[in-house]
Amino acid sequence: MLEPYREKVIVLPFRIRRHQNEDAVQRSVEQWATHHGLLADTSALSRFRRHRITSLMTAGCDTADADVAELVVEVATLAFLLDDQQNNAARTHRAAAYDRLNTQLCAVILGTDVKGEDNPMVTALSDVLERLRQRAAPDWHSRFRRNLTLALDGHRAENTFRRKACIPDASMFPALRRDASFCYPLLDMLELCRGTPIPSAVHDSRSYQAIREAIADIMCWTNDVHSLHMELAAGEPMNYVTVLQHTEARTTAQAVAEVCRRIDHRVKDALAARRELDALLTRLALPRRVQESVASCVSGFESWAGRMEEWDRTGTNRFDLSTIGTSGLPSYVEDLLPR
């Protein structure tokens, strides 16, 4: 029985925060998703509520105004739904349909008009990008678009392994998983919640980038442990546990233990980078409000990672084995692939 790995507690030394307007944010996101056709009917809405994406994402932006928190959850909703479409394409043998969707989304990110396209994923992303353009500084927006493209490129790279039914080498897997996870654009969104832009001298620093990378790895690998039973049932190769089993000849238990050990190492990396960042802020002598904004941002990253671990185990139905039907697809997956 592999399902108990979903319940495995992975101890992370991060304080988890909650947004006081979480319910209002959830209602607004539901209206947005329904308006754009991401949720086709009341049954889809009910399934979406059981995912509890809002309770995960607002842990990283607990002090943000509700309208900004809504944008964070909307981007995360798109990321989760796109991940579902990868699974949908694999299980229903429609690789070309997913590739078309990926290409359309890349075009939207680049600012190209996708004429005549009314796919819900495309229209919803266009809406989010336009609202962010009105709110965010040009340099932030450029970086966000770049990281969205990185995630979509990562999906294509992952799909190469899925379609060949092969498993990537352990040395290349972390970067591949990290890029495709959508963690970087979501970290960008959590930065936007702070109100005060992160200065380039901070954002581009070795310590700040090390924190972002470590948080992404912690979240991805934690998820790989908790979702292992689902992904083995679906024949999914993009899981760190599975990768270590095959490339390092480990048992499942040994591979899980090794992934947890590596998570602990990345936690230590993140904490060390935060100490280094504190020293950098002191050297730069930035205004107090800027230093506080940076510290709040990093705390938000940590809260989000901590909530992911908790959410995986107890906060969502997304990893319930009982949701998988005879097709191999979880029952919550909406078919949003182009026709």
Secondary structure by P-SEA (a helix, b strand, c coil): cccccccccccccbbbbbbcaaaaaaaaaaaaaaaacccccaaaaaaaaaaaaaaaaacccccccaaaaaaaaaaaaaaaaaaaaaaaaaaaccaaaaaaaaaaaaaaaacccccccccaaaaaaaaaaaaaaacccaaaaaaaaaaaaaaaaaaaaaaaaaaacccccccccaaaaaaacaaaaaaaaaaaaccccccccccccaaaaaaaaaaaaaaaaaaaaaaaaaaaaacccccaaaaaaacccccaaaaaaaaaaaaaaaaaaaaaaaaaaaaaaaaacccaaaaaaaaaaaaaaaaaaaaaaaaaccccccccccccccccccccccccccc
